Structures are given as structure tokens and as C-alpha cells.
Amino acid sequence: MTDPSAGAADRELSRERADLLETLDKHRGFLRFTVRNLTDDQAARRTTASELCLGGLIKHVTGVEARWMRFAVGGAAAMRSEPVDWEGQFRMGEGETLAGLLDAYERTAAETDRLVADLDLDAAHALPEAPWFEPGATWSVRRVLLHVIAETSQHAGHADIIRESLDGARTMG
């Protein structure tokens, strides 16, 4: 039996929370594995017709996860509390390293995991006004996590294509 006075880190996660975090971590792992053994120059290189590079994808997914978790905690205002460089988030900037981007990703992942242990998955907030959201729609914390999983998975697939174009390496297969 779980001690009700134990902190979040000491409590056993519910099966649902554990499943959500396990799935998210699996796709984070695919993305991290895809950039294994790359130099900073390789991570910054575009290998397809798109503007995407591997380091930029790590940077983007880190920002997406952090923004959505701010939303999960405090709604649209919290989500928008930090500026977003919409174009630069997909590229490695001057002085950025793959190791630094991966460290930031790890910190964001750890914060998400910590928050998921305590957040009410049914709590919901109104989405920010944007052309891609239905006006007045709300998302629960559960829906936010599903979105972060989908976003991470989608970009892990993009990363796999970019990596294969770069040097023939693949995440799977």
C-alpha cells in the first residue's frame, strides 16, 4: 500500500500515467537514438528539401513539450509566457551544440515526468486562440500528453528520414 504522506517521487504511478510516460519516453528514445554519434555540423545540416535538421528537431520537440506542459499547468497564458522563435526553433543557432540541445531535452523530459506524477489528468484549459484550434475548445492534461506523444513520434519519424539522408543510418531496421 502506498504511504499517503509520501512525495510524488515516492508514489507509484497509476497504470494510465505510467503508460503515458512509457510511451512518451519510447518516442523520446527513438529521437535521441537517431542523433547518436553525430557531430554538431552533421546535426545542423539539412539533408532534404525541408528546412529541418536533426539538431533543430531536438530543439523544436524540447520547446513543444515545455510549452504544452506550461499549458497543462496554467493554461494558454502560461503557454505563451515565454517567446517562441517560430523559424529558429527548427535550426541550430550560432553556438548551439547537439550535446547542449540534448541536455535541454533531458531537463524538459524530467520536468514533464515530474508534473505528470501529480497533475489531474482530467483538468482542462481553454486552448489559445489560433487558426488551427476550434474556437472555445479545451484540452485536458491527458489530451495534452497525447498531443506531446504524437508530436514527438511524428518528429522522430522526420529525424529518421533526415538521418538516413545524412549518412545512411536508420533508427530502426
WOFEN-V773055 format. One record per helix or strand of 2 or more residues. SS is the DSSP state (a for helix, b for strand). FROM is the first residue (numbers start at 1). TO is the last residue. If there is no record, write none. Layout:
# WOFEN-V773055
ss=SS from=FROM to=TO
ss=SS from=FROM to=TO
This chain:
# WOFEN-V773055
ss=a from=15 to=34
ss=a from=40 to=44
ss=a from=54 to=79
ss=a from=88 to=90
ss=a from=98 to=118
ss=b from=124 to=126
ss=b from=138 to=140
ss=a from=141 to=167
